[in-house]
Amino acid sequence: MSENTQKNPAYKGKNAWKVYGDSNRLDDVYAFVDGYIDFLNHCKTERETVAFCEKTLRAHGFGDDPKGKRYLKTLRGKCLFAFRKGTEPMSSGISLVAAHADCPRLDFKQHPFVEEAGFAQGKTHYYGGLRKYQWLSRPLALHGVICRDDGSTVPVCIGEEPGDPLFTIADLLPHLAHDQVTKSIKDAFEGEKLNVILGNRPKDEPEDAKDKAETPVKQAILELLQKKYGVIEEDFITAEIEVVPAGRAGYVGFDRSLVGGYGQDDRICVYTALMALCEAGDSAAKNMALMVWDKEEIGSEGATGASSRFISYCFEDVTRAHEPETPVGHVFLATQALSADVTAGMDPDYQETHEKHNSANLGFGPCFEKYTGSGGKYSASEAHAEYYASVRGVFNRKAIPWQAGELGRVDHGGGGTVALFLAAYGMNVVDCGPALLAMHSPFELSSVVDIYACFEAYRAFYEA
């Protein structure tokens, strides 16, 4: 007889605050989230995120030898694979958690520097699905690398430390916005006007100078950069400069129940999965792996995206190292994966955009999404019921709060994750991650208890 005969037949999700409060674990919750907030403050780009992961993994004994029990490999500093060998054979597959490190942002164009109306500006191209107006009239910072033609690089991080200059994109004042406010948001905010203000002070030169600079403010900025960083304008053609929100993440609300900050989609899953892999018990039989990808926000294309062959090369490395007689295809087919990505939480001011019976709520643990995609499940990966139920059972046996939902109303919402790229190898995969408010904005909101529940869920999945 099924144990379900002893349960209440009606389903009701568990509030994670109640779960952790009743078990007197809230001190553990907040200690973990303190570390997460620190991570958010130091990792605002995919390069910084992967560097943090690599440093953390190496501190936990991960090295460069695929024959070792703990192995890691990075690609271009933008994606990462980490593997822990269990006692089970490779032919039994790998417990894989896959997340992504990139976030919506603004990128400097190849020729970024212009001068207009006495202002030096940096021209940008937006990256990912952002709402342009949210990036206006707010403090911004510059992160990235400038690459010279001699092979040397200059790391860039300006706007985060006390005393650093800040940057911004000026919004139009309401007195002159009469035409703008009659337009749709799409037409009112143009991508070509997302120009970052870099300065306003012209180059010092005599009034009677014969060869006065045509763009004196731009010239002054370039000379400042050459003096301080040893770079010239041509170096920015081969630079990667990302414009991100300046300022720190932190607790939100009188009760400190939320975390607010940039980049929680999907670094909340990167951090929780990373710590779960590092802290999973040594007695776990399963082979475990973490995959952190780039480029998810623009379709997962490119060498460091989920559509690349990087993960297959990594699976081949560890399979060849530990069990060369087993075809890597058998390992893929036996692998069980979580596509670790966030979903939309019920927004108190925009409840009509959700289907309330099938939406996620902040504070109720990580959310399973059986399928992604949109309108008729196009571009979706849909989890098989047997596998979905087995992961649900893992969480239930560990008393980890979880919920199920989907991203918005039918024909009104939807979105994609890396799940379909994992499913292409034949492995079992289901999406599982916490809900956010204001996803893709410069200041996303997550629940403190969901962060910890997500960590516990990924660790339980590894140890199952």
Disulfide bonds with the S-S distance in Angstrom:
none
